[in-house]
Amino acid sequence: MMPLLTTKGLSRNFGGLRAVDGVDFALMPGEIRAVIGPNGAGKTTFVSLVSGRIQPSSGMIVFDGADITGLPAYIRVRQGIAYTFQITSVFANLSAYDNVALPVQRTLSDGRSKGAVRTGVMAALERTGLADRAHMPAGQLSYGHQRLLEVAMGLALKPRLLILDEPTQGLADSEIDNFITLVREIAKNATVLLIEHNMPVVMQLADRITVFNAGKILAEDTPEAIRENAAVQEAYLGTAP
Ligand SMILES: Nc1ncnc2c1ncn2[C@@H]1O[C@H](COP(=O)(O)OP(=O)(O)OP(=O)(O)O)[C@@H](O)[C@H]1O
């Protein structure tokens, strides 16, 4: 099987800082991969490079066998890479429905077909448990529901690769359980790359975990092996074994 995504020597400098430093990475189709690491390790910068939100200083990104390194973000979206931002990106004055309608319209060759838009929007809202809040202004949803709305917006793009950046931040424990179920559902049709600080969520969801530290991959393994890894414990959990 071919990887869905690979990076080779991927680097990004901010002034003198190498935020992402020569990262070789591969993601297999259908996988749920968690990316963890201390604050400032380069996780968000890495996924921003993959989504095309920022450009690399050097290195290469290959998606589904094609070099996408130079492609703008909107083309990558069309090719199936969806990225939900760390910072809430919903339009507060638009309803939940209209927020999701925006990405649905982008996936339709005739974005004005009302029936098709409605079907796509309601499918995404139902999967995220937001269907009964479709007509609420997004700004009036709880913070946790706004995060789920972002996931719905990502899902509406029917991505092959869904990148979630700290999706459980601000979710209540009961909502986290639903979220775990949702990600497993999503992974039946898509590959998931998940930046997540909540370790129980990571341990339950991830097939494999990639640990970033100081812009580099420190370790990559199964959840069980990562839990036992001394270097990871030192760098990430701040405790010597
Ligand atoms: N636009 C930018 N300009 C300058 N420095 C930046 C920029 N974006 C990120 N950095 C720096 O790059 C490093 C990596 O940041 P990044 O946000 O990728 O880390 P992270 O692992 O996602 O951290 P966190 O877990 O806190 O979100 C940090 O030192 C950060 O300050």
The ligand as a Gaussian input file, in Angstrom:
#p B3LYP/6-31G(d) Opt

LIG

0 1
 N        4.195000      32.767000      12.375000
 C        5.198000      32.544000      13.233000
 N        6.193000      33.451000      13.394000
 C        7.213000      33.236000      14.232000
 N        7.355000      32.142000      14.994000
 C        6.411000      31.194000      14.889000
 C        5.284000      31.340000      14.013000
 N        4.506000      30.239000      14.115000
 C        5.095000      29.436000      15.023000
 N        6.244000      30.004000      15.484000
 C        7.174000      29.414000      16.445000
 O        7.507000      28.110000      15.965000
 C        7.603000      27.195000      17.040000
 C        6.649000      26.035000      16.809000
 O        5.310000      26.512000      16.977000
 P        4.034000      25.582000      16.750000
 O        2.829000      26.434000      16.959000
 O        4.170000      24.865000      15.462000
 O        4.195000      24.564000      17.953000
 P        3.129000      23.527000      18.507000
 O        3.863000      22.249000      18.714000
 O        1.937000      23.503000      17.641000
 O        2.781000      24.164000      19.914000
 P        1.376000      24.158000      20.740000
 O        1.233000      22.771000      21.277000
 O        1.638000      25.171000      21.800000
 O        0.297000      24.544000      19.789000
 C        7.307000      27.989000      18.308000
 O        8.541000      28.353000      18.897000
 C        6.558000      29.172000      17.801000
 O        6.741000      30.296000      18.649000

